[in-house]
């Protein structure tokens, strides 16, 4: 029994289903969907008659279009039926579900489901996420089309093809939808975080688990601390350690500081020793100080290194650092100067860094109050300020984007405590 052309599920709802004699069996309330190749297909119709539900299997459906639906079985043979939770129903489980739209980096909602005929089956070919789908469900699509035509406009179609959609979770009874993973990975981390924040928690968690660890690490830093904590506590230890290892040390320290001590220790024990040591060093400082704001991820070279050698080293070292504002010149771990990539490019390649470095430095100690750190960065128009101990050793840097947090309401600020 072929289905000719395309139609939408909302056009079928409440349509009468007739038996071979023309008697009404009931009206369409939902459609059962099962996995198909390449598209999901309708396996049965759920009817309602006198407040009772009935099921007509697809092989017993005769005519199926938006004008008439007929059955091959007679009324007495139709048994009452209550749809179980394990099956997937279009109206119950797909209508109004949220989908990640990679093109717009936003969450959209399924307003209708499109069907098309393939051989003897009605297959789910796409979902309508536009205004037209809402109008169709309200039964005013045609009137709206005429109104738009009077204005010299057309009512837009906004269909996402099912080939661009896949379940976030393995069980179709808990259907959530997203575009392919490679398209998500191309989004800005802030957009990915925004998507995770907007969808229900279980869907956001499943979405996060499907990300590449590098992408996940970038997205996690964009989420608020409570959601970061929730995600890390609910994903498995191996994946969590992969993600944390890829985060900037200061961001990882903020996250681990918010975890329960037992969970924090478990996570620190599972990541690489060098990364764990960097994080532990940062956790030792009070939250409202330069030490609590700083990162110990920076680029530093000895004063005798030539510009040419420094540039060659920079090409490798910069891959491991989140943001590079300055190159710090250190001797026996003590900070003696600062230069920039611009200065290195503009000077002769054989010249040592000691000849181009700036030695009049603005620095702070690890226990300097964060407000003073922010004021110093602002006063001297710095992109980053070094944090040194009482011996002059370079411990880390506070970047300009780190002090932005100080200007935000307290509920949004980063939190850190010693462990």
PyMOL commands that set and color helices and strands:
alter all, ss='L'
color gray80, all
select helices_A, chain A and resi 9-11+58-60+75-77+90-94+131-138+141-150+162-164+172-174+181-185+189-198+201-209+213-220+225-234+237-245+249-258+261-270+273-283+290-293+307-320+341-346+353-355+370-379+400-407+410-412
alter helices_A, ss='H'
color red, helices_A
select strands_A, chain A and resi 6-8+16-18+24-34+41-49+52-57+61-64+69-71+88-89+98-101+106-109+112-118+121-128+159-161+166-167+177-178+300-301+327-331+334-339+363-364+384-388+394-399
alter strands_A, ss='S'
color yellow, strands_A
deselect
rebuild
show_as cartoon
